[in-house]
Amino acid sequence: MQVEEAIRSHLEAQAAIAALVRTRVFVEMLPQSVRYPAIRVKLVSDPKEHGLRGLITPTRSRIQVDSYQDEASEDAYGTANRVAEAVFDAIDGKRFTIGDGSPPDLIVTAAIEVDRRSLTEQARDLQLVRISQDFYVWSKPA
């Protein structure tokens, strides 16, 4: 399992996230007909470090999580921020396992938010508010 898929899966399993976006957590791209608010998880970088004995684990990936809300809603910025805070609470400083197999597919040993920014963008005929968060995520196969 890829680390971005693991983050998506972990976010979908959180009650606070589900209360805000239901199952609208996507990897890489939002669908064209998405309803808002929604979350996009994207892999920014996934460098592999090698030592004399092979791959060093856990590996550190940089993951971007974008919380979207359209400006047609009454409090678009506030909603996008609430979603971003729920993402932060679900990931930052957490250790978790992903996968229904025994052993699990992936172990996330740590995740730390390293950047957050607020953006607006045009998507089709909508103005969107996007809160973009970058996390360093340390993970290893189970």
C-alpha positions as CSV (number, residue, x, y, z in Angstrom):
1,M,0.0,0.0,0.0
2,Q,1.2,3.5,-0.9
3,V,1.6,6.0,1.9
4,E,-0.9,8.4,0.3
5,E,-3.5,5.6,0.1
6,A,-2.8,4.9,3.8
7,I,-3.4,8.5,4.8
8,R,-6.6,8.5,2.8
9,S,-7.8,5.3,4.4
10,H,-6.9,6.6,7.9
11,L,-8.8,9.9,7.3
12,E,-11.9,8.1,6.1
13,A,-12.0,6.1,9.2
14,Q,-12.1,9.1,11.5
15,A,-15.5,10.2,12.8
16,A,-14.6,13.9,12.9
17,I,-13.6,13.7,9.2
18,A,-16.7,11.7,8.2
19,A,-18.9,14.3,10.0
20,L,-17.5,17.0,7.8
21,V,-16.8,15.4,4.4
22,R,-18.5,12.0,4.6
23,T,-16.5,9.8,2.2
24,R,-15.2,12.6,0.0
25,V,-11.5,11.9,0.6
26,F,-9.6,11.3,-2.7
27,V,-6.1,10.6,-3.7
28,E,-4.3,12.8,-6.3
29,M,-7.3,14.4,-8.0
30,L,-10.9,15.4,-7.1
31,P,-13.6,14.0,-9.4
32,Q,-15.2,16.5,-11.7
33,S,-18.6,16.3,-10.1
34,V,-17.4,16.4,-6.5
35,R,-19.5,17.9,-3.8
36,Y,-17.8,20.1,-1.2
37,P,-16.4,20.1,1.4
38,A,-13.8,17.5,0.2
39,I,-10.3,16.4,0.9
40,R,-7.5,15.6,-1.6
41,V,-4.4,13.6,-0.5
42,K,-1.3,13.9,-2.7
43,L,2.2,12.5,-2.6
44,V,4.7,15.4,-2.9
45,S,7.9,13.4,-2.5
46,D,8.9,9.9,-1.4
47,P,12.7,9.7,-1.3
48,K,14.2,6.3,-0.4
49,E,17.4,6.2,1.6
50,H,19.7,3.3,1.3
51,G,22.5,2.0,3.6
52,L,25.0,-0.8,3.2
53,R,22.3,-3.3,4.2
54,G,19.6,-2.0,1.9
55,L,16.6,0.3,2.3
56,I,16.5,2.3,5.5
57,T,13.1,2.2,7.2
58,P,11.0,3.9,8.2
59,T,11.0,6.1,5.1
60,R,10.0,9.8,5.2
61,S,7.4,11.0,2.7
62,R,6.0,14.4,2.2
63,I,2.2,14.3,1.8
64,Q,0.0,17.3,0.9
65,V,-3.6,17.2,2.2
66,D,-5.9,19.8,0.7
67,S,-9.2,20.7,2.4
68,Y,-11.7,22.3,-0.1
69,Q,-14.9,24.3,0.2
70,D,-16.7,26.2,-2.5
71,E,-17.3,29.9,-1.9
72,A,-21.0,29.4,-2.6
73,S,-21.4,28.3,1.0
74,E,-22.0,30.9,3.7
75,D,-18.8,30.4,5.6
76,A,-16.4,28.8,3.0
77,Y,-13.2,29.8,4.7
78,G,-14.4,28.6,8.1
79,T,-15.6,25.3,6.8
80,A,-12.3,24.7,5.0
81,N,-10.4,25.5,8.2
82,R,-12.6,23.1,10.3
83,V,-11.8,20.4,7.8
84,A,-8.1,21.2,7.9
85,E,-8.2,21.2,11.8
86,A,-9.9,17.8,11.7
87,V,-7.1,16.5,9.4
88,F,-4.5,17.9,11.7
89,D,-6.1,16.2,14.7
90,A,-6.3,12.9,12.9
91,I,-2.7,12.8,11.6
92,D,-0.3,15.1,13.4
93,G,1.8,13.3,16.0
94,K,-0.1,10.1,15.5
95,R,1.1,6.5,15.0
96,F,-1.3,4.1,13.2
97,T,-1.5,1.0,11.1
98,I,-3.4,0.6,7.9
99,G,-4.8,-2.6,6.3
100,D,-7.1,-5.4,7.2
101,G,-4.6,-8.1,6.8
102,S,-2.6,-9.7,9.6
103,P,0.0,-8.2,9.7
104,P,-1.3,-4.8,8.5
105,D,-0.2,-3.4,5.1
106,L,1.6,-0.3,6.4
107,I,2.7,1.2,9.7
108,V,2.8,5.0,10.0
109,T,5.3,5.6,12.8
110,A,4.9,9.4,12.9
111,A,3.4,12.3,11.0
112,I,4.2,16.0,11.6
113,E,2.6,19.0,9.9
114,V,5.4,21.1,8.4
115,D,3.5,23.7,6.4
116,R,-0.1,25.2,6.0
117,R,-1.3,27.7,3.6
118,S,-4.7,29.2,2.5
119,L,-5.4,29.6,-1.2
120,T,-8.3,30.4,-3.5
121,E,-8.7,28.9,-6.9
122,Q,-11.1,28.7,-9.8
123,A,-12.6,25.3,-10.7
124,R,-15.0,25.3,-13.6
125,D,-17.6,28.0,-12.6
126,L,-16.7,27.8,-8.9
127,Q,-14.4,29.7,-6.6
128,L,-12.8,27.4,-4.1
129,V,-11.2,28.0,-0.8
130,R,-8.3,25.5,-0.2
131,I,-6.4,25.0,3.0
132,S,-3.3,23.1,2.0
133,Q,-1.3,21.2,4.6
134,D,2.0,19.4,4.2
135,F,3.0,16.6,6.5
136,Y,6.2,14.6,6.8
137,V,5.0,11.0,7.2
138,W,7.4,8.2,8.4
139,S,6.1,4.8,7.4
140,K,7.3,1.2,6.9
141,P,5.8,-2.0,5.6
142,A,4.4,-4.3,8.3
